[in-house]
Amino acid sequence: MITNLDGREIVTLVDKQMSQGRFTTQWNGSDASANACAAGTYLATSCRKGDTEPAGVCSSSQIALPIGKEPSICME
């Protein structure tokens, strides 16, 4: 999920259960309605649930959306 710094959800990139491991996804800088987002700082949040973890464990990474570029997001 990508949010702005105010916590407003911009778009969900992956909405499915995945096996354990490292994954990379690409965000094209658009919101859920395919509107271009302004250059700025956003948060990429990944949530996981497993046998040894409490439900809803989430981690966030700060990303910058430069003008005319697509940021890569890599979260473990």
MODELLER restraints for C-alpha pairs under 7 A, 6 or more apart:
rsr = mdl.restraints
at = mdl.atoms
rsr.add(forms.Gaussian(group=physical.xy_distance, feature=features.Distance(at['CA:1:A'], at['CA:11:A']), mean=5.84, stdev=0.5))
rsr.add(forms.Gaussian(group=physical.xy_distance, feature=features.Distance(at['CA:1:A'], at['CA:12:A']), mean=4.17, stdev=0.5))
rsr.add(forms.Gaussian(group=physical.xy_distance, feature=features.Distance(at['CA:1:A'], at['CA:13:A']), mean=5.77, stdev=0.5))
rsr.add(forms.Gaussian(group=physical.xy_distance, feature=features.Distance(at['CA:1:A'], at['CA:44:A']), mean=5.71, stdev=0.5))
rsr.add(forms.Gaussian(group=physical.xy_distance, feature=features.Distance(at['CA:1:A'], at['CA:45:A']), mean=5.27, stdev=0.5))
rsr.add(forms.Gaussian(group=physical.xy_distance, feature=features.Distance(at['CA:1:A'], at['CA:46:A']), mean=6.80, stdev=0.5))
rsr.add(forms.Gaussian(group=physical.xy_distance, feature=features.Distance(at['CA:2:A'], at['CA:9:A']), mean=6.07, stdev=0.5))
rsr.add(forms.Gaussian(group=physical.xy_distance, feature=features.Distance(at['CA:2:A'], at['CA:10:A']), mean=5.42, stdev=0.5))
rsr.add(forms.Gaussian(group=physical.xy_distance, feature=features.Distance(at['CA:2:A'], at['CA:11:A']), mean=5.37, stdev=0.5))
rsr.add(forms.Gaussian(group=physical.xy_distance, feature=features.Distance(at['CA:2:A'], at['CA:12:A']), mean=6.19, stdev=0.5))
rsr.add(forms.Gaussian(group=physical.xy_distance, feature=features.Distance(at['CA:2:A'], at['CA:42:A']), mean=6.71, stdev=0.5))
rsr.add(forms.Gaussian(group=physical.xy_distance, feature=features.Distance(at['CA:2:A'], at['CA:43:A']), mean=5.58, stdev=0.5))
rsr.add(forms.Gaussian(group=physical.xy_distance, feature=features.Distance(at['CA:2:A'], at['CA:44:A']), mean=4.66, stdev=0.5))
rsr.add(forms.Gaussian(group=physical.xy_distance, feature=features.Distance(at['CA:2:A'], at['CA:45:A']), mean=6.43, stdev=0.5))
rsr.add(forms.Gaussian(group=physical.xy_distance, feature=features.Distance(at['CA:3:A'], at['CA:9:A']), mean=4.33, stdev=0.5))
rsr.add(forms.Gaussian(group=physical.xy_distance, feature=features.Distance(at['CA:3:A'], at['CA:10:A']), mean=5.06, stdev=0.5))
rsr.add(forms.Gaussian(group=physical.xy_distance, feature=features.Distance(at['CA:3:A'], at['CA:42:A']), mean=5.78, stdev=0.5))
rsr.add(forms.Gaussian(group=physical.xy_distance, feature=features.Distance(at['CA:3:A'], at['CA:43:A']), mean=5.24, stdev=0.5))
rsr.add(forms.Gaussian(group=physical.xy_distance, feature=features.Distance(at['CA:3:A'], at['CA:44:A']), mean=6.67, stdev=0.5))
rsr.add(forms.Gaussian(group=physical.xy_distance, feature=features.Distance(at['CA:4:A'], at['CA:10:A']), mean=6.80, stdev=0.5))
rsr.add(forms.Gaussian(group=physical.xy_distance, feature=features.Distance(at['CA:4:A'], at['CA:41:A']), mean=6.99, stdev=0.5))
rsr.add(forms.Gaussian(group=physical.xy_distance, feature=features.Distance(at['CA:4:A'], at['CA:42:A']), mean=4.67, stdev=0.5))
rsr.add(forms.Gaussian(group=physical.xy_distance, feature=features.Distance(at['CA:4:A'], at['CA:43:A']), mean=6.16, stdev=0.5))
rsr.add(forms.Gaussian(group=physical.xy_distance, feature=features.Distance(at['CA:5:A'], at['CA:42:A']), mean=5.90, stdev=0.5))
rsr.add(forms.Gaussian(group=physical.xy_distance, feature=features.Distance(at['CA:5:A'], at['CA:43:A']), mean=6.78, stdev=0.5))
rsr.add(forms.Gaussian(group=physical.xy_distance, feature=features.Distance(at['CA:10:A'], at['CA:31:A']), mean=5.05, stdev=0.5))
rsr.add(forms.Gaussian(group=physical.xy_distance, feature=features.Distance(at['CA:10:A'], at['CA:32:A']), mean=6.34, stdev=0.5))
rsr.add(forms.Gaussian(group=physical.xy_distance, feature=features.Distance(at['CA:11:A'], at['CA:31:A']), mean=5.19, stdev=0.5))
rsr.add(forms.Gaussian(group=physical.xy_distance, feature=features.Distance(at['CA:11:A'], at['CA:32:A']), mean=4.75, stdev=0.5))
rsr.add(forms.Gaussian(group=physical.xy_distance, feature=features.Distance(at['CA:21:A'], at['CA:76:A']), mean=6.59, stdev=0.5))
rsr.add(forms.Gaussian(group=physical.xy_distance, feature=features.Distance(at['CA:22:A'], at['CA:75:A']), mean=6.63, stdev=0.5))
rsr.add(forms.Gaussian(group=physical.xy_distance, feature=features.Distance(at['CA:22:A'], at['CA:76:A']), mean=4.92, stdev=0.5))
rsr.add(forms.Gaussian(group=physical.xy_distance, feature=features.Distance(at['CA:23:A'], at['CA:74:A']), mean=6.24, stdev=0.5))
rsr.add(forms.Gaussian(group=physical.xy_distance, feature=features.Distance(at['CA:23:A'], at['CA:75:A']), mean=6.43, stdev=0.5))
rsr.add(forms.Gaussian(group=physical.xy_distance, feature=features.Distance(at['CA:23:A'], at['CA:76:A']), mean=6.77, stdev=0.5))
rsr.add(forms.Gaussian(group=physical.xy_distance, feature=features.Distance(at['CA:24:A'], at['CA:73:A']), mean=5.91, stdev=0.5))
rsr.add(forms.Gaussian(group=physical.xy_distance, feature=features.Distance(at['CA:24:A'], at['CA:74:A']), mean=4.68, stdev=0.5))
rsr.add(forms.Gaussian(group=physical.xy_distance, feature=features.Distance(at['CA:24:A'], at['CA:75:A']), mean=6.88, stdev=0.5))
rsr.add(forms.Gaussian(group=physical.xy_distance, feature=features.Distance(at['CA:25:A'], at['CA:72:A']), mean=6.46, stdev=0.5))
rsr.add(forms.Gaussian(group=physical.xy_distance, feature=features.Distance(at['CA:25:A'], at['CA:73:A']), mean=5.68, stdev=0.5))
rsr.add(forms.Gaussian(group=physical.xy_distance, feature=features.Distance(at['CA:25:A'], at['CA:74:A']), mean=6.74, stdev=0.5))
rsr.add(forms.Gaussian(group=physical.xy_distance, feature=features.Distance(at['CA:26:A'], at['CA:71:A']), mean=6.69, stdev=0.5))
rsr.add(forms.Gaussian(group=physical.xy_distance, feature=features.Distance(at['CA:26:A'], at['CA:72:A']), mean=5.10, stdev=0.5))
rsr.add(forms.Gaussian(group=physical.xy_distance, feature=features.Distance(at['CA:26:A'], at['CA:73:A']), mean=6.24, stdev=0.5))
rsr.add(forms.Gaussian(group=physical.xy_distance, feature=features.Distance(at['CA:27:A'], at['CA:70:A']), mean=6.18, stdev=0.5))
rsr.add(forms.Gaussian(group=physical.xy_distance, feature=features.Distance(at['CA:27:A'], at['CA:71:A']), mean=6.20, stdev=0.5))
rsr.add(forms.Gaussian(group=physical.xy_distance, feature=features.Distance(at['CA:27:A'], at['CA:72:A']), mean=6.65, stdev=0.5))
rsr.add(forms.Gaussian(group=physical.xy_distance, feature=features.Distance(at['CA:28:A'], at['CA:70:A']), mean=5.10, stdev=0.5))
rsr.add(forms.Gaussian(group=physical.xy_distance, feature=features.Distance(at['CA:29:A'], at['CA:36:A']), mean=5.96, stdev=0.5))
rsr.add(forms.Gaussian(group=physical.xy_distance, feature=features.Distance(at['CA:29:A'], at['CA:37:A']), mean=5.66, stdev=0.5))
rsr.add(forms.Gaussian(group=physical.xy_distance, feature=features.Distance(at['CA:29:A'], at['CA:65:A']), mean=6.90, stdev=0.5))
rsr.add(forms.Gaussian(group=physical.xy_distance, feature=features.Distance(at['CA:29:A'], at['CA:70:A']), mean=6.14, stdev=0.5))
rsr.add(forms.Gaussian(group=physical.xy_distance, feature=features.Distance(at['CA:30:A'], at['CA:36:A']), mean=4.32, stdev=0.5))
rsr.add(forms.Gaussian(group=physical.xy_distance, feature=features.Distance(at['CA:30:A'], at['CA:37:A']), mean=5.29, stdev=0.5))
rsr.add(forms.Gaussian(group=physical.xy_distance, feature=features.Distance(at['CA:31:A'], at['CA:37:A']), mean=6.38, stdev=0.5))
rsr.add(forms.Gaussian(group=physical.xy_distance, feature=features.Distance(at['CA:39:A'], at['CA:65:A']), mean=5.03, stdev=0.5))
rsr.add(forms.Gaussian(group=physical.xy_distance, feature=features.Distance(at['CA:39:A'], at['CA:66:A']), mean=5.26, stdev=0.5))
rsr.add(forms.Gaussian(group=physical.xy_distance, feature=features.Distance(at['CA:39:A'], at['CA:67:A']), mean=5.39, stdev=0.5))
rsr.add(forms.Gaussian(group=physical.xy_distance, feature=features.Distance(at['CA:40:A'], at['CA:64:A']), mean=5.73, stdev=0.5))
rsr.add(forms.Gaussian(group=physical.xy_distance, feature=features.Distance(at['CA:40:A'], at['CA:65:A']), mean=5.25, stdev=0.5))
rsr.add(forms.Gaussian(group=physical.xy_distance, feature=features.Distance(at['CA:40:A'], at['CA:66:A']), mean=6.71, stdev=0.5))
rsr.add(forms.Gaussian(group=physical.xy_distance, feature=features.Distance(at['CA:41:A'], at['CA:62:A']), mean=6.93, stdev=0.5))
rsr.add(forms.Gaussian(group=physical.xy_distance, feature=features.Distance(at['CA:41:A'], at['CA:63:A']), mean=5.76, stdev=0.5))
rsr.add(forms.Gaussian(group=physical.xy_distance, feature=features.Distance(at['CA:41:A'], at['CA:64:A']), mean=4.49, stdev=0.5))
rsr.add(forms.Gaussian(group=physical.xy_distance, feature=features.Distance(at['CA:41:A'], at['CA:65:A']), mean=6.11, stdev=0.5))
rsr.add(forms.Gaussian(group=physical.xy_distance, feature=features.Distance(at['CA:42:A'], at['CA:62:A']), mean=5.95, stdev=0.5))
rsr.add(forms.Gaussian(group=physical.xy_distance, feature=features.Distance(at['CA:42:A'], at['CA:63:A']), mean=5.34, stdev=0.5))
rsr.add(forms.Gaussian(group=physical.xy_distance, feature=features.Distance(at['CA:42:A'], at['CA:64:A']), mean=6.19, stdev=0.5))
rsr.add(forms.Gaussian(group=physical.xy_distance, feature=features.Distance(at['CA:43:A'], at['CA:60:A']), mean=6.21, stdev=0.5))
rsr.add(forms.Gaussian(group=physical.xy_distance, feature=features.Distance(at['CA:43:A'], at['CA:61:A']), mean=5.63, stdev=0.5))
rsr.add(forms.Gaussian(group=physical.xy_distance, feature=features.Distance(at['CA:43:A'], at['CA:62:A']), mean=4.65, stdev=0.5))
rsr.add(forms.Gaussian(group=physical.xy_distance, feature=features.Distance(at['CA:43:A'], at['CA:63:A']), mean=5.88, stdev=0.5))
rsr.add(forms.Gaussian(group=physical.xy_distance, feature=features.Distance(at['CA:44:A'], at['CA:60:A']), mean=5.44, stdev=0.5))
rsr.add(forms.Gaussian(group=physical.xy_distance, feature=features.Distance(at['CA:44:A'], at['CA:61:A']), mean=5.25, stdev=0.5))
rsr.add(forms.Gaussian(group=physical.xy_distance, feature=features.Distance(at['CA:44:A'], at['CA:62:A']), mean=6.39, stdev=0.5))
rsr.add(forms.Gaussian(group=physical.xy_distance, feature=features.Distance(at['CA:44:A'], at['CA:63:A']), mean=6.92, stdev=0.5))
rsr.add(forms.Gaussian(group=physical.xy_distance, feature=features.Distance(at['CA:45:A'], at['CA:58:A']), mean=6.70, stdev=0.5))
rsr.add(forms.Gaussian(group=physical.xy_distance, feature=features.Distance(at['CA:45:A'], at['CA:59:A']), mean=5.64, stdev=0.5))
rsr.add(forms.Gaussian(group=physical.xy_distance, feature=features.Distance(at['CA:45:A'], at['CA:60:A']), mean=4.22, stdev=0.5))
rsr.add(forms.Gaussian(group=physical.xy_distance, feature=features.Distance(at['CA:45:A'], at['CA:61:A']), mean=6.49, stdev=0.5))
rsr.add(forms.Gaussian(group=physical.xy_distance, feature=features.Distance(at['CA:46:A'], at['CA:58:A']), mean=5.53, stdev=0.5))
rsr.add(forms.Gaussian(group=physical.xy_distance, feature=features.Distance(at['CA:46:A'], at['CA:59:A']), mean=5.49, stdev=0.5))
rsr.add(forms.Gaussian(group=physical.xy_distance, feature=features.Distance(at['CA:46:A'], at['CA:60:A']), mean=6.34, stdev=0.5))
rsr.add(forms.Gaussian(group=physical.xy_distance, feature=features.Distance(at['CA:47:A'], at['CA:56:A']), mean=6.06, stdev=0.5))
rsr.add(forms.Gaussian(group=physical.xy_distance, feature=features.Distance(at['CA:47:A'], at['CA:57:A']), mean=5.53, stdev=0.5))
rsr.add(forms.Gaussian(group=physical.xy_distance, feature=features.Distance(at['CA:47:A'], at['CA:58:A']), mean=4.02, stdev=0.5))
rsr.add(forms.Gaussian(group=physical.xy_distance, feature=features.Distance(at['CA:47:A'], at['CA:59:A']), mean=6.43, stdev=0.5))
rsr.add(forms.Gaussian(group=physical.xy_distance, feature=features.Distance(at['CA:48:A'], at['CA:56:A']), mean=6.05, stdev=0.5))
rsr.add(forms.Gaussian(group=physical.xy_distance, feature=features.Distance(at['CA:48:A'], at['CA:57:A']), mean=5.43, stdev=0.5))
rsr.add(forms.Gaussian(group=physical.xy_distance, feature=features.Distance(at['CA:48:A'], at['CA:58:A']), mean=6.23, stdev=0.5))
rsr.add(forms.Gaussian(group=physical.xy_distance, feature=features.Distance(at['CA:49:A'], at['CA:55:A']), mean=5.16, stdev=0.5))
rsr.add(forms.Gaussian(group=physical.xy_distance, feature=features.Distance(at['CA:49:A'], at['CA:56:A']), mean=5.90, stdev=0.5))
rsr.add(forms.Gaussian(group=physical.xy_distance, feature=features.Distance(at['CA:49:A'], at['CA:57:A']), mean=6.37, stdev=0.5))
rsr.add(forms.Gaussian(group=physical.xy_distance, feature=features.Distance(at['CA:65:A'], at['CA:71:A']), mean=6.35, stdev=0.5))
